[in-house]
């Protein structure tokens, strides 16, 4: 329980120390907090507004896909609906750049208010730059336009500043100026005037009154618009199981955010329509080429049949002949369709053999002989698209790219095997049809000559008529599909202009600035406190030593503090009177760790106060390396302690009276070469015994205990030893060393006196503490045994 009470006491002291440090450095903490408050306010003011715009797109299923039984349409098929792919397409450089090219984003206009705050104007600019011819070095250069009156303005291009980092490097000869950094221009022009220089040529037209004091504009190359504006785009799926895509765009101009987002959405829709229309056009082209060929054959067949009938007066075929002829024509027509399929797959196989990059392979739902062929081609398309999108941001050594490359290679191999299998089956079917046609041809060969010739002329006519009707039907279907082509997506919510910015959160910035400033202010306070290596007050002494403190002496700097100064020594006198065994505490030595801590002054003042309390006191100056007590009382130092200890003079001869009644002094006398040996002599022991009989108190001013051994020797002859600690002068490690000395000399009573504190909060604590320590000393010595 006692230990827990001690821990609670330590915690209370630590908390008090924290608040004490904060109070000590409150001015710097307030100044740093105020500085950060002002800085964050300025930052929040000059930070440009960021506006957000939102749009949604729904990805639809393609209801106009061609029938899976149409082998020609499948040869020019489309893509599958993959939401992840659609999101990647929306974010692709191709779509975004295509959208940005439709907007006038190459010229950017800015205005500045009286506080030099920059605002981008976009389409709200009161002037516009037209008829531009720009050289490459002029891009990104800042043009300053300063209105002079309603018709004139000054146009300025500033060169690279010599005070910038690069300017300093150039001046030092480390770097060289580029061509664009050397450009300098300043001239007065009129609105509407053609401005021509070796670097640029344009006209500035006035649209409205120029109210700002300064405007700027610059030019951005169209080829880098994607790099400048794409970072504000964000595309995500509205829900995991849905097909609605959210598009968000953030920009410093609300109108531009809206227009860019709508342009991206429209470019995506238009591209979808374009791809579907392109597929239909390819199909129509293929059908038209086939129709032209069949039409030529059909016309020739009709002419040949007509001429033969007229020349041989043949009206029609007989029943069996007509039946065989129709069978041959039917098998012949089917054989031509199979041959067409063989041609398409052969061309596809040739394309795959000749091209290592199959990104141009656009077959969607092939379903000839092998049902897996369409699925494999779709997988190839998807993986190729994903790989191409990844290559925009990564290299071919990226793990995902390597994985996709391996998958694409495997699918290509599967497609080639499937194509070979399909071609074998189709060729076998073609051979079977040829056999059937040959059999019927043999039957027709047995007919009479005229019927046979008529059958041979009728057969190609029927075949060509069948194929021609088939192609006309497919052409009509494809034309209807093309005319009704719609995109596979639609815009649900178009982007709108939002007048309220989403960033910056100015109040939050200021609040964070205040908090950060306060934290840094606290940190600098503790850091400054950490750098202080001297004790500042009584509280710090408590943390470094367990020795009791007998008094806190203020810094005596003028007459106003004289009374307080003397009252502090009266408190020490009172504390001495209440010590256990007070009647035996006659020999009091005063020492310190190093010189300059005020031990001589404390010894002289304590001796004076004790004497004024009707006590007979003698002050001994045993600092026989640096005599100073005689100066405090304006005494001569011609003879003293060194003379007595060497038996040159008697005690009465070296004892000097002072102006204070009851106080006598023995000065050092001439400084001896061996003060330690003199103190260890029997003469010094006898001197103390004799003085104990004649005086109530013997005050000894010793040398600093941290520098020489004299003080340690004298401590063994003393009833009580006071270590003087000077505020803001004594180092903290010296205080810890005092505690070590006290443990080594546990038979002696050792106490502390804090000297030269500044009157104020510190002294207020010390003044009261002196009484508390005095009355508590009995318990301290009781604990020590």
C-alpha positions in Angstrom: 0.0 0.0 0.0 2.8 2.4 0.8 4.5 1.6 -2.5 1.3 2.3 -4.4 0.9 5.6 -2.6 4.5 6.5 -3.6 3.7 5.6 -7.3 0.6 7.7 -7.3 2.6 10.5 -5.8 5.2 10.2 -8.6 2.4 10.2 -11.2 1.0 13.4 -9.7 4.5 15.0 -9.8 5.0 14.0 -13.5 1.6 15.4 -14.5 2.4 18.6 -12.6 5.8 18.7 -14.3 4.1 18.5 -17.7 1.8 21.4 -17.0 4.7 23.3 -15.5 6.7 23.0 -18.7 3.7 24.0 -20.7 3.2 27.0 -18.5 6.9 27.9 -18.7 6.9 28.0 -22.5 3.3 29.2 -22.9 4.4 32.2 -24.9 6.3 30.2 -27.5 3.5 27.6 -27.7 1.0 30.3 -28.3 3.2 32.0 -30.9 3.8 28.7 -32.8 0.1 27.8 -32.7 -0.8 31.3 -33.9 1.8 31.0 -36.7 0.4 27.7 -37.9 -3.1 29.1 -37.6 -2.2 32.0 -39.9 -0.2 29.7 -42.2 -3.1 27.2 -42.5 -5.5 30.0 -43.1 -3.3 31.4 -45.9 -2.9 27.9 -47.4 -6.7 27.3 -47.2 -7.4 30.7 -48.9 -5.0 30.2 -51.8 -5.8 26.5 -52.3 -7.9 26.2 -55.5 -11.4 24.9 -55.2 -12.0 21.4 -56.6 -15.5 20.5 -58.0 -16.9 17.1 -58.6 -19.3 15.9 -61.3 -21.0 12.6 -61.5 -22.6 10.5 -64.3 -23.8 6.9 -64.6 -23.8 4.5 -67.6 -25.8 1.3 -67.9 -24.2 -1.5 -69.9 -26.9 -3.3 -71.9 -27.1 -6.8 -73.5 -26.7 -6.8 -77.3 -30.2 -7.8 -78.5 -29.2 -7.4 -82.2 -26.6 -10.1 -82.3 -26.9 -12.2 -85.4 -28.3 -15.8 -85.3 -25.7 -18.4 -84.3 -26.7 -20.4 -87.3 -25.4 -17.9 -89.8 -21.8 -18.8 -90.5 -21.0 -15.7 -92.5 -22.2 -13.3 -89.8 -20.3 -15.2 -87.2 -17.1 -14.7 -89.2 -17.4 -10.9 -88.4 -18.8 -11.3 -84.9 -18.6 -8.9 -82.0 -17.6 -9.0 -78.3 -19.0 -10.2 -75.0 -20.4 -8.1 -72.3 -17.7 -7.9 -69.6 -18.2 -5.1 -67.0 -14.6 -5.1 -65.9 -13.6 -4.7 -69.6 -16.0 -1.9 -70.0 -14.6 -0.1 -67.0 -11.1 -0.5 -68.4 -12.3 0.8 -71.8 -13.8 3.9 -70.1 -10.5 4.6 -68.5 -8.4 3.9 -71.5 -6.2 6.5 -73.1 -8.0 6.0 -76.4 -11.5 6.9 -75.1 -10.4 9.7 -72.7 -8.1 11.3 -75.3 -10.9 11.1 -78.0 -13.2 12.8 -75.6 -10.7 15.5 -74.7 -10.0 16.3 -78.3 -13.6 17.4 -78.7 -13.2 20.1 -76.1 -11.2 23.3 -76.3 -8.7 22.5 -73.5 -5.4 23.5 -75.1 -5.6 27.1 -73.9 -6.0 27.7 -70.1 -6.9 31.1 -68.7 -6.3 32.5 -65.2 -7.1 35.6 -63.2 -5.6 37.1 -60.1 -7.2 39.2 -57.4 -5.5 41.9 -55.3 -4.2 39.2 -52.9 -2.7 37.4 -55.9 -5.1 34.5 -55.6 -5.2 32.4 -58.8 -8.5 31.4 -60.3 -8.9 29.4 -63.5 -11.5 31.0 -65.8 -12.1 28.3 -68.6 -15.0 29.6 -70.7 -15.6 32.6 -68.4 -12.5 34.3 -69.6 -13.1 37.9 -70.8 -10.7 37.4 -73.7 -9.8 34.5 -76.0 -6.7 33.6 -77.9 -7.4 32.8 -81.6 -5.5 32.1 -84.9 -2.7 30.4 -83.0 0.6 29.3 -84.5 2.9 28.0 -81.8 6.5 26.7 -81.8 7.3 23.9 -79.4 9.3 26.0 -76.9 6.3 28.2 -76.3 4.1 25.4 -74.8 3.7 25.6 -71.0 5.2 29.1 -71.0 3.1 31.5 -68.9 1.8 34.6 -70.7 1.0 37.6 -68.4 -1.7 39.9 -69.7 -2.0 43.2 -67.8 -5.0 45.5 -69.0 -3.9 49.1 -69.6 -7.3 50.5 -70.8 -10.3 49.3 -72.7 -8.3 48.7 -75.9 -4.7 48.0 -74.9 -2.9 45.5 -72.8 0.7 44.6 -71.9 1.8 41.0 -72.8 4.8 39.6 -70.8 6.8 36.4 -70.9 9.3 36.3 -68.1 12.5 34.3 -68.5 13.8 31.8 -65.9 14.4 33.6 -62.6 18.0 33.7 -61.4 16.8 33.4 -57.9 15.1 30.0 -58.5 17.0 26.8 -57.8 17.8 26.2 -61.4 18.7 29.8 -61.9 21.2 29.5 -59.1 22.6 26.3 -60.7 22.8 28.1 -64.1 24.6 31.0 -62.5 27.0 28.7 -60.8 27.7 27.0 -64.2 26.3 23.6 -63.1 23.5 23.6 -65.7 22.6 25.3 -68.9 19.5 27.2 -69.9 17.1 25.5 -72.4 15.7 27.3 -75.4 12.3 27.8 -73.8 13.9 29.2 -70.6 15.6 31.9 -72.6 12.4 33.3 -74.1 11.6 36.9 -72.9 8.9 39.1 -74.3 7.2 42.4 -73.2 5.2 44.6 -75.4 1.9 46.7 -75.5 -0.7 45.5 -78.0 -4.3 46.2 -78.9 -7.2 43.7 -78.7 -7.8 42.1 -82.1 -4.3 42.8 -83.3 -2.2 40.1 -84.8 0.8 39.4 -82.6 3.7 37.8 -84.4 7.1 36.7 -83.0 9.6 34.0 -83.9 8.0 31.7 -81.3 4.3 32.4 -81.7 1.6 34.1 -83.6 -1.9 34.7 -82.4 -4.7 37.2 -81.9 -6.2 38.2 -78.5 -9.9 39.1 -78.9 -11.8 40.9 -76.1 -15.1 39.3 -75.1 -16.0 41.4 -72.0 -14.5 44.0 -69.7 -11.2 42.9 -68.0 -11.9 43.7 -64.3 -8.9 42.0 -62.7 -5.5 43.6 -62.5 -3.7 40.7 -64.0 -4.5 37.7 -66.2 -2.3 34.8 -67.4 -2.7 32.0 -69.9 -0.7 29.1 -71.3 -0.9 26.5 -74.0 -1.0 22.7 -73.5 -0.2 20.5 -76.5 -3.1 18.3 -77.6 -1.0 15.2 -77.5 -0.6 15.5 -73.7 -4.2 16.4 -72.8 -4.7 12.9 -71.5 -1.7 13.3 -69.1 -3.0 16.6 -67.9 -6.7 15.8 -67.3 -7.0 12.0 -66.9 -6.0 12.0 -63.2 -9.4 13.5 -62.2 -11.4 10.6 -63.7 -12.7 7.7 -61.5 -14.7 4.8 -62.8 -16.3 2.2 -60.6 -19.1 -0.3 -60.5 -22.2 0.9 -58.7 -23.0 -2.6 -57.3 -21.1 -5.9 -57.5 -24.0 -7.7 -59.2 -25.2 -4.9 -61.4 -24.3 -3.5 -64.8 -24.4 0.3 -63.9 -21.0 2.1 -63.9 -20.4 5.3 -61.9 -18.2 8.0 -63.5 -16.8 10.7 -61.3 -14.5 13.6 -62.3 -12.8 16.2 -60.2 -11.5 19.5 -61.6 -10.8 23.0 -60.5 -13.5 24.3 -62.8 -17.0 23.0 -62.3 -18.1 23.5 -65.9 -15.1 21.8 -67.3 -15.6 18.8 -65.0 -19.2 18.4 -66.3 -18.1 18.8 -70.0 -15.2 16.4 -69.7 -17.3 13.7 -68.0 -20.1 14.0 -70.6 -17.6 13.9 -73.4 -16.0 10.7 -72.1 -19.5 9.1 -71.7 -20.5 10.1 -75.2 -17.2 9.0 -76.7 -17.7 5.6 -75.1 -21.2 5.3 -76.5 -20.1 6.5 -80.0 -17.2 4.0 -80.1 -19.6 1.1 -79.3 -21.9 2.1 -82.1 -18.9 2.5 -84.5 -17.6 -1.0 -83.7 -21.0 -2.6 -84.3 -21.6 -0.6 -87.5 -18.1 -1.6 -88.7 -19.0 -5.3 -88.3 -22.2 -4.9 -90.3 -20.4 -3.0 -93.1 -17.8 -5.8 -93.4 -20.6 -8.3 -93.7 -22.4 -6.3 -96.3 -19.2 -5.9 -98.3 -18.7 -9.7 -98.2 -22.3 -10.4 -99.3 -22.1 -7.8 -102.2 -18.9 -9.4 -103.6 -20.6 -12.8 -103.5 -23.8 -11.4 -105.1 -21.9 -9.9 -108.0 -20.2 -13.2 -108.7 -23.4 -15.3 -108.5 -25.3 -12.7 -110.5 -22.8 -13.0 -113.4 -23.1 -16.8 -113.3 -26.9 -16.7 -113.1 -27.2 -14.4 -116.1 -24.9 -16.6 -118.1 -26.9 -19.7 -117.1 -30.2 -18.2 -118.1 -28.9 -17.1 -121.5 -27.4 -20.5 -122.3 -30.6 -22.3 -121.3 -32.8 -20.0 -123.3 -30.6 -20.3 -126.4 -30.5 -24.1 -126.2 -34.3 -24.3 -125.9 -34.8 -22.0 -128.9 -32.3 -23.9 -131.1 -33.5 -27.4 -130.2 -37.2 -26.7 -129.6 -37.0 -28.3 -126.1 -39.8 -27.1 -123.8 -39.1 -29.0 -120.5 -37.5 -32.0 -118.9 -39.4 -35.1 -118.2 -40.3 -36.0 -114.6 -37.3 -38.3 -113.8 -34.9 -35.9 -115.6 -36.4 -32.9 -113.7 -36.1 -34.8 -110.4 -32.5 -35.8 -110.9 -31.6 -32.3 -112.1 -33.2 -30.7 -109.0 -31.3 -33.2 -106.8 -28.0 -32.4 -108.4 -28.8 -28.6 -108.1 -29.6 -29.0 -104.4 -26.4 -30.9 -103.7 -24.4 -28.5 -105.7 -25.8 -25.5 -103.8 -25.0 -27.2 -100.5 -21.6 -28.0 -101.7 -21.0 -24.4 -102.6 -22.1 -23.3 -99.0 -19.7 -25.9 -97.5 -16.9 -24.7 -99.8 -17.7 -21.1 -98.6 -17.3 -22.2 -95.0 -14.0 -24.0 -95.9 -12.8 -20.8 -97.6 -13.6 -18.7 -94.5 -11.9 -21.1 -92.1 -8.9 -21.5 -94.5 -8.5 -17.7 -94.6 -8.8 -17.6 -90.8 -6.1 -20.3 -90.5 -3.9 -18.5 -92.9 -4.3 -15.2 -90.9 -3.4 -17.0 -87.7 -0.3 -18.6 -89.4 0.9 -15.3 -90.9 0.3 -13.0 -87.8 1.8 -13.4 -84.4 -0.4 -10.6 -83.0 -4.0 -11.7 -83.2 -5.5 -8.5 -81.7 -7.3 -7.9 -85.0 -9.1 -11.2 -84.9 -12.8 -10.1 -84.6 -14.8 -13.4 -84.6 -17.5 -13.5 -82.0 -19.8 -16.5 -82.0 -18.4 -19.0 -84.6 -20.4 -22.2 -84.5 -19.4 -24.3 -87.5 -18.5 -27.9 -86.7 -16.7 -27.5 -83.4 -18.9 -25.7 -80.8 -15.9 -24.7 -78.7 -14.4 -22.5 -81.5 -16.6 -19.5 -80.8 -15.8 -19.7 -77.1 -12.1 -20.0 -77.7 -12.1 -16.9 -80.0 -14.1 -14.9 -77.4 -11.6 -15.9 -74.7 -8.7 -14.9 -77.0 -10.3 -11.5 -77.5 -10.9 -10.8 -73.8 -7.4 -11.9 -72.7 -5.8 -9.9 -75.6 -7.8 -6.7 -74.5 -6.8 -7.2 -70.9 -3.1 -7.7 -71.8 -3.2 -4.5 -74.0 -4.7 -2.5 -71.2 -2.1 -3.7 -68.7 0.7 -2.8 -71.1 -0.4 0.8 -70.9 0.7 1.0 -67.3 3.1 -2.0 -66.9 5.9 -3.7 -68.8 5.8 -7.2 -70.3 7.8 -8.4 -67.3 4.9 -7.7 -64.9 3.5 -10.9 -63.4 -0.1 -10.3 -64.6 1.2 -9.6 -68.1 3.3 -12.8 -68.1 0.3 -14.8 -66.9 -2.0 -13.4 -69.6 0.7 -14.0 -72.3 0.9 -17.6 -71.4 -2.9 -18.0 -71.4 -3.1 -16.3 -74.9 -0.5 -18.7 -76.2 -2.4 -21.7 -74.9 -5.7 -20.5 -76.4 -4.0 -19.8 -79.8 -2.8 -23.3 -79.9 -6.3 -24.6 -79.0 -7.8 -22.4 -81.8 -5.4 -23.7 -84.4 -6.1 -27.3 -83.4 -9.9 -26.7 -83.5 -9.6 -25.0 -86.9 -7.7 -28.0 -88.3 -10.3 -30.4 -87.0 -13.2 -28.3 -88.4 -11.5 -28.0 -91.8 -11.1 -31.8 -91.9 -14.7 -32.4 -91.2 -15.9 -29.7 -93.7 -13.6 -31.2 -96.4 -15.0 -34.6 -95.7 -18.5 -33.2 -96.1 -17.4 -31.6 -99.3 -16.1 -34.9 -100.6 -19.3 -36.7 -99.7 -21.4 -34.0 -101.6 -19.2 -34.3 -104.6 -19.8 -38.1 -104.6 -23.5 -37.6 -104.5 -23.3 -35.1 -107.3 -21.2 -37.5 -109.4 -23.7 -40.3 -108.9 -26.6 -38.2 -110.1 -24.4 -36.9 -113.0 -23.9 -40.6 -114.0 -27.7 -41.0 -114.0 -28.0 -38.0 -116.2 -25.4 -39.3 -118.6 -27.6 -42.2 -119.5 -30.3 -39.8 -120.8 -30.7 -38.9 -124.5 -28.4 -36.3 -125.8 -30.9 -33.4 -125.9 -32.3 -34.1 -122.4 -28.9 -34.5 -121.1 -27.7 -31.2 -122.5 -30.9 -29.5 -121.2 -30.3 -31.0 -117.7 -26.7 -29.7 -117.7 -27.9 -26.2 -118.6 -30.7 -26.2 -116.0 -28.6 -27.4 -113.1 -26.3 -24.4 -112.8 -29.3 -22.1 -113.2 -31.1 -23.7 -110.2 -27.9 -23.7 -108.2 -27.2 -20.0 -108.8 -30.8 -19.1 -108.2 -30.7 -20.8 -104.8 -27.4 -19.2 -103.7 -28.6 -15.8 -105.0 -31.8 -15.9 -103.1 -29.9 -16.9 -99.9 -27.4 -14.0 -100.3 -30.3 -11.5 -101.0 -32.0 -12.7 -97.8 -28.8 -12.2 -95.7 -28.1 -8.8 -97.3 -31.6 -7.7 -96.2 -31.1 -8.9 -92.7 -27.7 -7.2 -92.4 -29.0 -3.9 -93.8 -31.8 -4.0 -91.2 -29.3 -4.7 -88.5 -27.1 -1.9 -89.5 -29.9 0.6 -89.7 -31.1 -0.4 -86.2 -27.6 -0.5 -84.6 -27.5 1.0 -81.1 -24.8 1.0 -78.5 -24.4 -1.7 -75.9 -24.7 1.0 -73.2 -26.7 4.1 -72.5 -26.2 7.2 -70.3 -28.6 7.0 -67.3 -27.5 10.3 -65.7 -25.6 12.9 -67.5 -23.0 15.0 -65.6 -24.2 18.2 -64.1 -22.3 21.4 -63.0 -22.0 21.4 -59.2 -21.6 24.9 -57.7 -20.3 23.7 -54.3 -16.7 22.5 -54.2 -15.8 19.2 -52.6 -12.3 20.3 -51.8 -10.5 21.9 -50.0 -12.2 21.6 -46.6 -11.0 25.0 -45.4 -12.3 24.8 -41.9 -10.8 21.4 -41.4 -7.4 22.7 -42.8 -7.4 25.6 -40.3 -8.4 23.3 -37.4 -5.7 20.8 -38.3 -3.3 23.7 -38.6 -4.2 24.9 -35.1 -3.9 21.3 -33.7 -0.6 20.7 -35.5 0.8 24.1 -34.3 -0.2 23.3 -30.7 1.4 19.9 -30.9 4.6 21.3 -32.4 4.5 24.1 -29.8 4.3 21.5 -27.0 7.1 19.4 -28.7 9.4 22.4 -29.0 8.7 23.2 -25.3 9.7 19.7 -24.2 12.6 19.7 -26.6 13.9 23.0 -25.2 13.4 21.7 -21.7 15.3 18.5 -22.7 18.2 20.6 -23.9 18.5 22.4 -20.5 21.2 20.6 -18.5 20.9 22.7 -15.4 18.4 22.4 -12.5 15.8 25.2 -12.6 13.8 24.8 -9.4 13.1 22.7 -6.3 10.8 20.3 -8.2 13.6 19.2 -10.5 15.9 18.7 -7.5 13.3 16.4 -6.0 13.5 14.2 -9.1 17.3 13.8 -9.0 17.9 13.4 -5.3 16.2 12.2 -2.1 18.1 14.6 0.1 16.0 17.1 2.1 16.0 20.8 1.1 16.5 23.3 4.0 15.7 26.4 2.0 15.2 28.2 -1.2 17.2 31.5 -1.5 16.1 34.1 -4.1 18.4 36.0 -6.3 19.4 39.1 -4.4 19.6 41.7 -7.1 18.3 44.9 -5.5 16.9 46.5 -2.4 13.4 45.2 -3.1 14.5 41.6 -2.8 16.8 42.2 0.2 14.0 41.5 2.7 12.9 38.3 0.9 16.5 37.2 0.6 17.1 37.5 4.4 13.7 35.9 5.2 14.9 32.8 3.3 17.9 32.5 5.6 15.6 32.9 8.6 13.6 30.0 7.3 16.8 27.9 7.2 17.6 29.0 10.7 14.2 27.8 11.8 14.6 24.5 10.1 17.9 24.0 11.9 16.2 24.6 15.2 13.6 21.9 14.6 16.2 19.3 13.5 16.4 16.2 15.8 19.2 16.6 18.3 19.4 20.3 17.5 21.8 20.9 20.5 24.4 18.8 18.8 24.2 20.4 15.3 26.9 23.0 15.9 29.4 22.4 13.1 27.8 23.3 9.7 29.8 23.0 6.5 28.7 24.8 3.3 29.9 23.3 0.0 28.9 23.0 -3.6 29.6 20.9 -6.6 31.6 23.5 -8.5 32.6 27.1 -8.0 30.2 29.9 -8.8 27.2 28.4 -7.1 27.2 30.9 -4.2 28.4 28.8 -1.3 30.5 31.5 0.2 27.6 34.0 0.0 25.2 31.5 1.5 27.7 30.7 4.3 28.2 34.4 5.1 24.5 35.1 5.1 23.6 32.1 7.2 26.3 33.0 9.7 24.9 36.5 9.9 21.3 35.4 10.4 22.3 32.9 13.1 24.2 35.7 14.9 21.3 38.1 14.7 19.2 35.4 16.4 21.3 35.9 19.6 23.6 33.1 18.8 27.4 33.2 19.1 28.7 32.2 15.6 32.1 31.8 14.0 32.6 31.5 10.3 35.7 29.6 9.1 37.0 30.1 5.6 38.5 26.7 4.7 38.5 27.3 1.0 42.3 27.7 1.1 42.6 27.6 -2.6 40.4 30.6 -3.3 39.8 32.9 -0.3 36.7 35.1 -0.5 34.9 35.2 2.9 37.0 38.2 4.0 35.6 40.2 1.1 32.0 39.7 2.3 32.9 41.4 5.6 35.5 43.9 4.4 38.2 42.2 6.4 42.0 41.8 5.8 43.4 38.4 5.0 47.0 38.9 6.1 46.7 36.1 8.7 44.2 33.4 9.2 43.5 29.6 9.2 46.7 28.7 7.5 48.8 30.6 10.0 47.0 28.9 13.0 47.2 25.4 11.6 51.0 25.8 11.0 51.2 27.2 14.5 52.4 30.6 13.4 49.7 32.5 15.2 47.3 31.8 18.1 43.5 31.4 17.8 42.9 34.8 19.2 45.2 36.4 16.7 43.5 34.9 13.7 40.0 35.5 14.9 38.5 38.7 13.6 35.4 40.4 14.6 32.7 41.7 12.2 30.1 44.4 12.2 27.4 41.9 13.1 27.1 41.3 16.9 28.0 37.8 17.9 29.7 36.9 14.6 33.4 36.3 14.2 35.4 35.1 11.3 38.6 33.2 10.7 39.8 33.9 7.1 42.1 31.6 5.2 45.2 33.7 5.6 48.0 33.2 3.1 47.0 30.3 0.7 49.1 27.2 1.6 50.5 24.7 -0.9 49.1 21.7 1.1 45.6 22.6 2.3 44.4 19.0 2.5 47.2 18.0 4.9 46.5 21.0 7.1 42.8 20.0 7.4 43.8 16.4 8.3 46.2 17.6 11.0 45.5 17.3 14.7 45.6 21.0 15.0 42.3 21.3 13.0 40.6 18.6 15.2 41.7 20.5 18.3 40.5 23.7 16.8 37.0 22.4 16.2 36.8 21.0 19.8 37.8 24.4 21.2 35.4 26.3 19.1 32.5 24.0 20.1 33.1 25.1 23.7 33.0 28.8 22.8 30.4 29.1 20.0 26.8 28.1 19.4 27.4 27.5 15.6 30.5 26.9 13.6 29.9 27.7 9.9 32.6 26.3 7.6 33.0 27.5 4.0 34.6 24.6 2.2 36.0 24.2 -1.4 33.7 22.7 -4.0 33.2 19.0 -3.3 33.2 18.2 -7.0 36.6 19.6 -7.6 38.8 18.8 -4.6 38.8 16.4 -1.6 39.0 19.1 1.1 35.2 19.4 1.3 34.8 15.6 1.8 37.3 15.6 4.6 35.6 18.5 6.3 32.2 16.8 6.0 33.5 14.1 8.4 34.1 16.8 11.1 30.7 18.4 10.5 27.4 17.7 12.2 25.5 18.8 9.1 26.6 19.6 5.6 24.7 21.9 3.2 25.2 21.5 -0.6 24.4 24.8 -2.3 22.7 24.3 -5.7 22.4 27.4 -7.9 19.3 27.6 -10.0 19.9 27.6 -13.8 23.6 27.0 -13.1 24.2 23.7 -11.4 24.2 20.8 -13.9 21.7 18.0 -13.3 24.4 15.3 -13.2 26.1 17.3 -10.3 22.9 17.0 -8.3 22.8 13.2 -8.9 26.5 13.2 -7.8 25.5 14.9 -4.5 23.1 12.0 -3.9 25.9 9.5 -4.4 28.2 11.4 -2.0 25.4 11.4 0.6 25.1 7.6 0.4 28.9 7.2 0.8 28.8 9.4 3.9 25.6 8.1 5.4 26.8 8.8 8.9 26.5 12.6 8.2 23.5 14.8 7.8 23.5 16.3 4.4 20.9 18.8 3.1 20.4 21.1 0.2 20.0 24.8 -0.2 18.6 26.1 -3.6 20.3 29.4 -4.3 19.6 32.3 -6.8 16.1 31.5 -7.8 14.1 34.1 -9.6 11.3 35.7 -7.5 8.0 34.6 -9.0 6.2 31.4 -9.4 9.4 29.4 -8.8 10.2 31.3 -5.6 6.6 31.1 -4.4 6.9 27.3 -4.4 10.3 27.4 -2.8 9.3 29.9 -0.1 6.6 27.6 1.2 8.6 24.5 0.6 11.3 25.6 3.0 9.0 25.1 6.0 7.7 21.8 4.7 11.1 20.3 4.3 12.2 21.6 7.7 9.4 20.0 9.7 9.7 16.8 7.7 13.4 16.2 8.3 12.8 14.1 11.4 11.2 11.4 9.3 14.0 11.6 6.8 16.7 10.9 9.3 14.5 8.3 11.0 14.3 6.4 7.8 18.1 6.5 7.4 18.6 5.0 10.9 
